[in-house]
Amino acid sequence: MKIVKNLIFGIILIFLLSCTNTKEADLVSVPCTDEFTYTDCVKTIIDNNCIICHNSNLNALGPFPLETYEQVKEKTQNGNILARIQLPDGANGIMPQTGKMSQANIDVIVTWANKGFLE
């Protein structure tokens, strides 16, 4: 029984550690068009920072998926994604929970929202 518990703990630990960004190269934002579309700018950021928890799997940690343009747009407009990604590092409720994403990536998402959520 102890071996099983240790194995489960190890798997969870690996999962959580795989979500962190420890090198500046991992934090570089994606190149965007001047139009700041979801496809060109936001999707990669969401995929790299949110999908690990916010997916449609039965065991997903996030309460809702962020896998499609419509899902991300709706939760950005009507949820609190913008507020939570802009919280100070270490603040209660920050997203992603593994630590604040780069300011460049946050700025891309905010600009996308301000420009009208272009697909």
C-alpha positions in Angstrom: 0.0 0.0 0.0 2.8 2.4 0.8 4.4 1.7 -2.6 1.2 2.7 -4.3 0.9 5.9 -2.3 4.5 6.8 -3.1 3.9 6.1 -6.8 0.8 8.3 -6.8 2.6 11.0 -5.0 5.5 10.8 -7.5 3.1 11.0 -10.5 1.4 14.0 -9.0 4.7 15.7 -8.2 6.0 15.2 -11.8 2.7 16.5 -13.1 2.9 19.7 -11.0 6.6 20.3 -11.7 6.0 19.9 -15.5 3.8 23.0 -15.4 6.4 25.5 -14.3 8.5 27.8 -16.4 12.0 28.1 -15.0 13.8 29.6 -18.0 13.3 32.9 -19.7 13.2 31.1 -23.0 10.0 29.3 -21.8 8.3 32.6 -21.1 8.8 34.3 -24.5 5.5 35.3 -26.0 4.4 34.2 -29.5 4.8 36.5 -32.5 1.5 38.2 -33.2 0.0 39.9 -36.2 -1.1 43.5 -35.8 -4.7 42.3 -35.6 -4.1 40.3 -32.4 -6.2 37.4 -33.4 -6.9 34.3 -31.2 -5.3 32.0 -33.7 -2.2 34.0 -34.3 -1.6 35.3 -30.8 -3.6 33.9 -28.0 -4.1 30.2 -28.7 -0.5 29.2 -28.1 -0.4 31.1 -24.8 -3.5 29.4 -23.6 -2.3 26.0 -24.8 1.1 26.5 -23.0 -0.3 27.9 -19.8 -3.9 26.8 -19.3 -4.8 23.6 -21.1 -3.0 21.4 -18.7 -5.7 22.0 -16.2 -8.6 23.5 -18.3 -9.4 20.7 -20.6 -12.4 18.5 -21.3 -10.9 15.4 -19.7 -12.9 13.9 -16.9 -10.0 14.3 -14.5 -9.3 17.9 -15.5 -8.3 20.2 -12.6 -9.9 23.3 -14.0 -13.7 23.7 -13.7 -14.2 24.5 -17.4 -12.2 23.8 -20.6 -10.3 26.5 -22.5 -9.7 24.4 -25.7 -11.5 26.5 -28.3 -11.8 30.1 -29.4 -15.4 30.3 -28.2 -14.6 28.9 -24.7 -11.6 31.3 -24.2 -13.6 34.2 -25.6 -16.6 33.5 -23.3 -14.5 33.1 -20.2 -12.5 36.2 -21.0 -15.6 38.3 -21.5 -17.8 36.8 -18.8 -15.4 35.1 -16.4 -12.5 36.5 -14.6 -9.6 35.3 -16.7 -8.2 38.9 -17.2 -8.3 39.6 -13.5 -6.8 36.3 -12.5 -3.8 36.3 -14.9 -2.9 39.9 -13.8 -2.8 39.1 -10.1 0.6 39.5 -8.4 2.8 36.3 -8.4 1.8 34.3 -5.3 -1.6 35.9 -4.9 -4.6 33.8 -4.0 -6.4 32.9 -7.2 -3.7 33.7 -9.6 -3.8 31.8 -12.9 -2.0 29.7 -13.8 -1.6 28.4 -10.3 2.0 27.4 -11.0 3.0 31.0 -11.2 2.4 34.2 -13.1 3.0 34.0 -16.8 5.2 36.5 -18.5 4.0 40.1 -18.7 4.4 39.9 -22.5 1.9 37.0 -22.7 -0.5 38.8 -20.3 -0.3 41.9 -22.5 -1.1 39.9 -25.6 -4.3 38.5 -24.0 -5.3 41.9 -22.7 -4.7 43.5 -26.1 -6.7 40.7 -27.9 -9.6 41.4 -25.5 -9.3 45.2 -26.1 -9.3 44.8 -29.9 -12.5 42.9 -29.8 -11.7 39.2 -29.4 -10.8 38.6 -33.1 -10.7 34.9 -34.1 
